[in-house]
Amino acid sequence: MSGSSSISTQCASFALSLAHEASIIISLRLLDTGMARDVSGVVRITRGGTEVGESLHDMEEHEYLYQVGDNGVRVFERGQ
């Protein structure tokens, strides 16, 4: 295959450009410590690279835990 960019490099570049253009970014990741019975991963809500309006200027960034189960997904704060 010729060229210096693989499809994974192109996808990463595209995702990064979307993050710079977004006003809010919602990301999901698995736990750093591995699997847990009562928690599947972390939802992180942050400001993006573009601010739209004054209401987002003071937006606080948050992290929540989530659990995927048979009946759907449950989102909660740490310690709940």
N, CA, C and O of each residue as an XYZ file, in Angstrom:
320
protein
N       0.851     -1.181      0.000
C       0.000      0.000      0.000
C       0.890      1.235      0.000
O       1.770      1.363      0.851
N       0.676      2.121     -0.920
C       1.490      3.331     -1.003
C       0.868      4.456     -0.195
O      -0.317      4.413      0.137
N       1.663      5.453      0.117
C       1.170      6.595      0.884
C       1.669      6.535      2.311
O       2.031      5.467      2.804
N       1.689      7.666      2.968
C       2.239      7.725      4.321
C       1.179      7.628      5.408
O       1.521      7.549      6.588
N      -0.124      7.632      5.036
C      -1.192      7.616      6.035
C      -1.986      6.330      5.946
O      -2.476      5.964      4.878
N      -2.111      5.648      7.071
C      -2.983      4.477      7.122
C      -4.392      4.943      7.478
O      -4.599      6.099      7.847
N      -5.347      4.041      7.363
C      -6.734      4.403      7.677
C      -6.883      4.785      9.148
O      -7.684      5.663      9.469
N      -6.135      4.151     10.045
C      -6.242      4.501     11.465
C      -5.708      5.905     11.735
O      -6.253      6.620     12.575
N      -4.660      6.303     11.043
C      -4.120      7.660     11.190
C      -5.114      8.684     10.665
O      -5.302      9.738     11.272
N      -5.750      8.379      9.541
C      -6.746      9.280      8.974
C      -7.964      9.406      9.877
O      -8.508     10.500     10.026
N      -8.403      8.300     10.484
C      -9.552      8.343     11.407
C      -9.226      9.147     12.657
O     -10.060      9.915     13.136
N      -8.025      8.976     13.188
C      -7.614      9.737     14.370
C      -7.555     11.228     14.058
O      -7.968     12.054     14.872
N      -7.045     11.571     12.885
C      -6.980     12.976     12.479
C      -8.375     13.571     12.334
O      -8.614     14.708     12.741
N      -9.297     12.801     11.752
C     -10.676     13.255     11.583
C     -11.342     13.475     12.941
O     -12.003     14.494     13.142
N     -11.179     12.529     13.882
C     -11.773     12.663     15.217
C     -11.212     13.878     15.946
O     -11.957     14.594     16.615
N      -9.920     14.117     15.827
C      -9.303     15.278     16.468
C      -9.831     16.579     15.878
O     -10.052     17.541     16.613
N     -10.036     16.625     14.573
C     -10.570     17.849     13.959
C     -12.009     18.094     14.404
O     -12.406     19.246     14.581
N     -12.802     17.027     14.590
C     -14.163     17.198     15.101
C     -14.148     17.736     16.529
O     -14.971     18.583     16.877
N     -13.233     17.259     17.352
C     -13.142     17.725     18.736
C     -12.800     19.209     18.799
O     -13.292     19.921     19.674
N     -11.966     19.678     17.885
C     -11.608     21.098     17.861
C     -12.776     21.970     17.409
O     -12.849     23.141     17.785
N     -13.677     21.428     16.621
C     -14.825     22.178     16.127
C     -16.043     22.068     17.033
O     -16.975     22.861     16.900
N     -16.059     21.108     17.946
C     -17.220     20.869     18.806
C     -17.247     21.850     19.971
O     -16.203     22.338     20.405
N     -18.439     22.133     20.472
C     -18.563     22.966     21.660
C     -18.593     22.111     22.923
O     -18.174     22.569     23.986
N     -19.083     20.875     22.823
C     -19.102     19.933     23.944
C     -18.639     18.578     23.433
O     -19.017     18.160     22.338
N     -17.816     17.890     24.228
C     -17.340     16.559     23.871
C     -17.796     15.576     24.940
O     -17.558     15.791     26.128
N     -18.446     14.505     24.522
C     -18.858     13.427     25.422
C     -18.061     12.199     25.021
O     -18.155     11.734     23.884
N     -17.275     11.673     25.954
C     -16.447     10.517     25.632
C     -16.723      9.378     26.606
O     -17.081      9.602     27.763
N     -16.553      8.170     26.124
C     -16.721      6.969     26.931
C     -15.396      6.222     26.952
O     -14.684      6.172     25.949
N     -15.073      5.641     28.106
C     -13.882      4.798     28.187
C     -14.105      3.723     29.234
O     -14.917      3.879     30.146
N     -13.377      2.638     29.087
C     -13.430      1.583     30.083
C     -12.661      2.025     31.317
O     -11.910      2.999     31.265
N     -12.841      1.329     32.410
C     -12.114      1.646     33.635
C     -10.618      1.417     33.448
O     -10.213      0.467     32.779
N      -9.802      2.279     34.035
C      -8.351      2.117     33.964
C      -7.900      0.870     34.704
O      -6.888      0.264     34.352
N      -8.651      0.483     35.731
C      -8.278     -0.655     36.569
C      -8.812     -1.977     36.041
O      -8.599     -3.015     36.667
N      -9.491     -1.964     34.920
C     -10.037     -3.196     34.354
C     -11.522     -3.329     34.630
O     -12.187     -2.362     35.001
N     -12.026     -4.521     34.447
C     -13.451     -4.788     34.597
C     -13.881     -4.775     36.059
O     -13.118     -5.152     36.949
N     -15.110     -4.336     36.291
C     -15.727     -4.369     37.615
C     -17.157     -4.864     37.444
O     -17.766     -4.632     36.400
N     -17.695     -5.533     38.436
C     -19.040     -6.093     38.336
C     -20.110     -5.002     38.304
O     -21.125     -5.147     37.623
N     -19.886     -3.911     39.037
C     -20.909     -2.880     39.177
C     -20.659     -1.625     38.342
O     -21.489     -0.715     38.364
N     -19.546     -1.540     37.605
C     -19.225     -0.376     36.779
C     -18.623     -0.857     35.465
O     -17.709     -1.682     35.462
N     -19.133     -0.346     34.352
C     -18.602     -0.723     33.039
C     -17.547      0.265     32.541
O     -16.594     -0.132     31.871
N     -17.714      1.556     32.866
C     -16.757      2.539     32.388
C     -17.070      3.941     32.864
O     -17.845      4.143     33.799
N     -16.448      4.916     32.196
C     -16.535      6.322     32.589
C     -17.059      7.152     31.422
O     -16.606      6.999     30.287
N     -18.021      8.035     31.709
C     -18.509      9.033     30.755
C     -17.870     10.359     31.164
O     -17.977     10.768     32.320
N     -17.214     11.024     30.234
C     -16.580     12.312     30.528
C     -17.191     13.371     29.614
O     -17.265     13.189     28.399
N     -17.627     14.479     30.213
C     -18.225     15.593     29.469
C     -17.309     16.798     29.644
O     -17.097     17.268     30.762
N     -16.767     17.296     28.531
C     -15.821     18.411     28.573
C     -16.177     19.444     27.510
O     -16.959     19.174     26.599
N     -15.592     20.622     27.641
C     -15.727     21.645     26.611
C     -14.888     21.239     25.409
O     -13.824     20.638     25.556
N     -15.368     21.566     24.239
C     -14.601     21.323     23.025
C     -13.736     22.518     22.693
O     -13.516     23.393     23.531
N     -13.251     22.549     21.479
C     -12.371     23.630     21.054
C     -13.097     24.895     20.671
O     -12.484     25.961     20.616
N     -14.402     24.808     20.401
C     -15.187     25.967     19.970
C     -16.230     26.292     21.019
O     -16.986     25.415     21.437
N     -16.278     27.534     21.444
C     -17.308     27.963     22.394
C     -18.413     28.670     21.632
O     -18.160     29.574     20.836
N     -19.644     28.246     21.888
C     -20.803     28.854     21.246
C     -21.682     29.436     22.336
O     -22.319     28.687     23.077
N     -21.730     30.731     22.449
C     -22.588     31.379     23.436
C     -21.954     31.458     24.813
O     -21.003     30.740     25.122
N     -22.494     32.335     25.623
C     -21.985     32.560     26.978
C     -22.278     31.395     27.919
O     -21.533     31.181     28.876
N     -23.347     30.636     27.669
C     -23.729     29.569     28.586
C     -22.670     28.480     28.668
O     -22.541     27.839     29.710
N     -21.912     28.252     27.612
C     -20.874     27.227     27.631
C     -19.560     27.738     28.190
O     -18.682     26.947     28.533
N     -19.414     29.056     28.286
C     -18.160     29.622     28.782
C     -17.867     29.155     30.200
O     -16.716     28.876     30.536
N     -18.907     29.068     31.043
C     -18.735     28.674     32.436
C     -19.079     27.211     32.684
O     -19.257     26.811     33.835
N     -19.177     26.406     31.634
C     -19.543     25.003     31.779
C     -18.496     24.236     32.591
O     -17.296     24.333     32.331
N     -18.965     23.487     33.559
C     -18.068     22.646     34.349
C     -17.906     21.303     33.667
O     -18.859     20.758     33.110
N     -16.706     20.778     33.712
C     -16.461     19.454     33.157
C     -16.805     18.408     34.207
O     -16.559     18.613     35.396
N     -17.379     17.278     33.769
C     -17.826     16.246     34.700
C     -17.399     14.867     34.235
O     -17.195     14.625     33.045
N     -17.269     13.963     35.209
C     -17.072     12.546     34.935
C     -18.141     11.766     35.687
O     -18.401     12.025     36.862
N     -18.753     10.816     35.005
C     -19.754      9.937     35.605
C     -19.361      8.496     35.310
O     -18.648      8.219     34.345
N     -19.828      7.598     36.138
C     -19.632      6.178     35.894
C     -20.860      5.623     35.198
O     -21.955      6.160     35.360
N     -20.699      4.568     34.434
C     -21.852      3.932     33.817
C     -21.742      2.416     33.956
O     -20.652      1.854     34.058
N     -22.902      1.783     33.957
C     -22.986      0.336     34.038
C     -23.940     -0.156     32.953
O     -25.085      0.290     32.876
N     -23.469     -1.067     32.123
C     -24.292     -1.660     31.078
C     -24.859     -2.959     31.637
O     -24.115     -3.826     32.096
N     -26.179     -3.087     31.594
C     -26.837     -4.288     32.102
C     -27.875     -4.805     31.137
O     -28.012     -4.288     30.028
N     -28.607     -5.823     31.549
C     -29.643     -6.428     30.706
C     -30.782     -5.467     30.410
O     -31.407     -5.556     29.353
N     -31.062     -4.542     31.337
C     -32.188     -3.619     31.185
C     -31.790     -2.256     30.638
O     -32.615     -1.343     30.631
N     -30.547     -2.088     30.177
C     -30.112     -0.804     29.638
C     -28.832     -0.327     30.298
O     -28.024     -1.125     30.774
N     -28.661      0.981     30.318
C     -27.455      1.600     30.866
C     -27.843      2.501     32.026
O     -28.804      3.265     31.935
N     -27.095      2.410     33.112
C     -27.312      3.260     34.288
C     -26.102      4.181     34.416
O     -24.963      3.713     34.391
N     -26.340      5.498     34.555
C     -25.279      6.496     34.707
C     -25.399      7.090     36.100
O     -26.496      7.442     36.534
N     -24.269      7.205     36.808
C     -24.301      7.704     38.181
C     -22.976      8.358     38.531
O     -21.970      8.156     37.852
N     -22.987      9.154     39.614
C     -21.766      9.814     40.088
C     -20.986      8.858     40.980
O     -21.542      7.906     41.527
N     -19.718      9.119     41.116
C     -18.881      8.301     42.010
C     -19.449      8.394     43.431
O     -19.865      9.466     43.871
N     -19.461      7.272     44.137
C     -19.916      7.258     45.515
C     -21.401      7.040     45.673
O     -21.883      6.965     46.803
N     -22.145      6.934     44.592
C     -23.593      6.707     44.697
C     -23.884      5.239     44.866
O     -25.047      4.849     44.972
